[in-house]
Amino acid sequence: MTALHPQFITDTAGEKLVVISLKEYNLLMENLEELEDIKFYDKAKKEDDGKRV
């Protein structure tokens, strides 16, 4: 995984925010989607009863 370079800022209401580049954001989203796919695969494999449609 590529190293992230977040910037931490505080808005006028005192809310803390994190800013990352679009490239880093897209990388995080791709990784999240891959993890979700793995989760669904693991669940399907666990529930597999050996029968196929």
C-alpha positions in Angstrom: 0.0 0.0 0.0 1.2 3.5 -0.8 2.0 5.7 2.1 -0.6 8.4 2.8 0.2 12.0 3.3 -2.8 13.4 5.3 -3.1 17.0 6.3 -5.0 17.7 9.5 -7.0 21.0 9.7 -9.6 22.5 12.1 -12.6 24.3 10.7 -14.0 27.5 12.2 -16.4 25.4 14.4 -13.5 23.5 15.9 -14.2 20.3 13.9 -11.0 18.4 13.1 -10.8 17.3 9.4 -8.4 15.3 7.4 -7.4 16.2 3.8 -5.8 13.7 1.4 -5.1 13.8 -2.3 -7.6 12.5 -4.8 -5.1 9.8 -5.7 -4.8 8.7 -2.1 -8.6 8.8 -1.7 -9.1 6.6 -4.8 -6.5 4.1 -3.5 -8.4 3.9 -0.2 -11.7 3.3 -1.9 -10.2 0.6 -4.1 -8.7 -1.1 -1.0 -12.0 -0.9 0.8 -13.9 -2.4 -2.2 -11.3 -5.3 -2.3 -11.8 -5.9 1.4 -15.5 -6.0 1.0 -15.2 -8.5 -1.8 -13.0 -10.7 0.4 -15.5 -10.4 3.2 -18.4 -11.6 0.9 -16.2 -14.4 -0.5 -15.3 -15.6 3.0 -19.0 -15.5 4.0 -20.1 -17.4 0.9 -17.4 -20.0 1.3 -18.4 -20.5 5.0 -22.0 -21.0 4.0 -21.3 -23.2 1.1 -23.2 -26.5 1.4 -21.5 -28.0 -1.7 -24.6 -27.7 -3.9 -24.5 -25.7 -7.1 -27.3 -24.2 -9.2 
